[in-house]
Structure formats: C-alpha cells, structure tokens
Amino acid sequence: MTRRACLTTFGCQMNRLDSELVRSLLEEAGYVMTESETEADLILYNTCSVRENAENRVWGRLGSLKRTKKDNPDVIIGVLGCMAQKERERIFEAAPHVDLVCGTREFPDLLAYVDRVIEGHTHQLAVDDARELTDVYARRRLRPGQFHAYVSVMRGCDNFCSYCIVPYVRGREQSRPIGEIVDEVKRLRDGGVIEVTLLGQNVSAYGTNIEGAGLAVLLRAVSEVGGIARVWFVTGHPRDMNREVFEAMRDCPNVCEYLHMPAQSGSTRVLERMNRGYTRERYLELVREAKDIVPGVGIASDFIVGFPGETDADFRETVSMVEACRFSMMFAFKYSPRPGTKAADYDDDVPYEVKQERNRELLAVQERVASEENAGFVGRTLEVLIEGPSKSRPDRLTGRSRDHRIVIIVKKGSDPFFTGAIVKKGSDPFFSGAIVPVTITRSTPLSLYGTCRSV
C-alpha cells in the first residue's frame, strides 16, 4: 500500500537542507510526498527555535492537527529539528496527539521511530546530539531539474551568544572532512547541480577541529570541482572571519562575491553584552578589508534592536554602522528573550514600542542605502543565474547576480519568454539554471530590473 508523507519546513537554510535529506529517506522507503496534510499518512514538521514567533507558528499548527488526529487516528504526527531538541517531552505534554519527537541529529533513524509508532509504541523521543550524518548525505536524492544544492560543511556552534539558542539545539561545532565535502559536491555536480551553498551555523569557524583545514582552504578545494559555476557560503561570524577567506573569494572565479556577516549591533557595549567577541571597530575593519580585497563584494548583515540595556546612543551607533557599511541587504529583528539563554536572565528593559520604532527606523535607513546602491547598477550588464519565473509576474524571470542581488528579467518586445522548463529564443535557452547577461534598466531598494539579449 502506498503511504503518503507531508513535510513542512520552518526556519533557516540548514532546516531546508535537513528536510531535503529527510525527504530522500522517505522516498527511499517508498513514501510518496504530498503537500496536503489531509491526504498524508505521515505529517512531519521540521521546526525552528531561533525566534519565538517561529515556535508559536508550530504550536499553532500542532493545535490544528488535534482534529486531524481525531478524524484519522492512524495518521502519524512528528516534530523534528530545533524545537524538538529544545522542548523534548514538553511537546508530548502540550500536544499529546504528537507521536514522535526527533532532534536535530537523529533523523537518520526517523523511519525506525515511525515503524515503532506503527507497531503501537507511541510518543517516541530521540534527541541525541552526537550523531554522525555522513551516510545520509550520500543517500541524498535530487529533484528533477535541480540546479542548486545546499551542502552542510559543519554543524553546531561554540559561540554561545547571550541571546542565541542555537548551540543548545544544534550542539557543539563539528566540521566535516574536506574530502567528504568535495566528494558530495562532485555527486551533486554529476546529478546536474551547478550552484552550491556551503552551510554552517558558523561557517567561518569551519575546520577548527581538523588540522590544516579552514574556510579559505575549503573554498579553494570546492572551487576546483569542475562544472560548479557558483559557490556561496553562509553564515559567517565576524569573530572568525579573516583575510584568507576574502583572498579565496577574490582568487576563485566561481566563489561568488557575497558575504553574509551579521553584526547584530553597532555598539561595542551592546556587542559585549551579546558575547559576540568583537568590537564595532573590528567589524568596520572587516568590511573595509573585504571591499578592498574583493571588488564589488555584496555584504549582508543582521541586526537586533532593543537588546536589553540598549540605549538611544547605542542605537545611533547601529544606525551609523548601516550608513557606513552600505550593506547590499540588511535584516532587522526586534529582540525577544529565548528561555535557556543567558540574555533571558537580563532585564528586558526596552519597551516594545521603542523596539518597533527602532526597527522601523533602521529598515528605513537601509532602504535608502539600498536604493542608492542599486541605482548605481543601472546601465551595467550583470551575470545572472535564472532561478525561475517571478512569483508575482509569470511573464518575468527572477535570478541572482554574483553579489546575490535579486534581478528581475523583463520581457522585451515580442520575444518568447519562460513559460515552462525550457523556452528558446532563437538558439538561446531561457531556463532555470541558465546563466545569462542582463542589462539593468531600473532599480528599487530590493531588486534590479533588466533585459537580456542573445548570449
């Protein structure tokens, strides 16, 4: 009998990769994937605990499944990932209709736990944080036409920023051997992938437990895999970023000129309370160094506003950092305490209304900066990798430049355009995964718009 599985993913790129690996295991076991929970025999939520809102969404979805379980007692409901690792038995207490809770490093045995539930052993709990995942990476299945793939190069984090739950739910840092990563990239290349993103909770600390390794060494090794047109890496912690990484970006033609390096605050005083391990001056120095070594590098950052003890003067330093660094992208978040972190014991003394106002102001500053920066691309021709049709305008394509800017390719005149897997204009293909030259004709704070001539 065919069994159907519905897998919903919350959170970051690492969660999306984990879901891809879980889906491969499910398909290998004969499950057919469905997006409908009502049609599924197995419902899985791969969860995130980084922010309270992400957890609240999962709790809400789990509550709605109570009725689903009542109508179909045979359906199996499972919670995977960070929230499973953090909440553990509490999930069963709050949602007794959940059958299994599987942590961030236990999903290689997910099907065994599902089988135990089928046999009548409900409330399966698996939260060991020391499992190896090597075998699962090798069993990964690509979707038809997939041109991009995430590659986990390390898991866990040793930084213990005072506001962050990640080290507690993802475990300590553990890097994979370079040879193993290169072999995986080759397998992905052989399956049609031309673009990879190297993932780590703190990818800039890659190799600290491997003699002779480091992120710069890894980038150079992966860049030598023939047939891989683009290599990205996220997310980089400023404390562990170094000149060697920037030089590898400069020297390797397929390592893209993009750096996601969250600052979190522009105030040294706040950074100390966050336990970030660097000062305002060091972050600004890294940005200057990256721009000097890697021409045209796009730098993205994250900021938390309203952290406990953040004064107006501290926030002004954050604003001035955004203005000085000229980020290509910036994400701002209002601070909310995460139980189990050191900062949860701090007095959350910044009123919510102040957090809202600071968040609005910081985003407005970034919008102005991004508008000015993007306007400078008008008239230039960029190399763009097509990702597919625009979600809002199917008569347009969307893609990314080498510095990770969103580029919308606008239909020009009566030229035929992308309507499916491949549409040709003369002898020139326009399809997901194609790399084409796009001449930028206009810009907004979030996107560039352009037209594409014959290659």
Secondary structure by P-SEA (a helix, b strand, c coil): cbbbbbbbbcccaaaaaaaaaaaaaaaaabbbbbcccccccbbbbbcccccaaaaaaaaaaaaaaaaaaaacccbbbbbbccccccccccccccccccccccccccccaaaaaaaaaaacccbbbbbbccccaaaaaaaccccccccbbbbbcccccccccccccccccccccccccaaaaaaaaaaaaaacccbbbbbcccccccccccccccaaaaaaaaaacccccbbbbcccccccccaaaaaaaacccccccccccccccccaaaaaaacccccaaaaaaaaaaaaaaccbbbbbbccccccccccaaaaaaaaaaaaaacccbbbbbccccccccccccccccccaaaaaaaaaaaaaaaaaaaaaaaaaaccccccccccccccccccccccccccccbbbbccccccccccccccccccccccccbbbbbbbccccccccccccccc
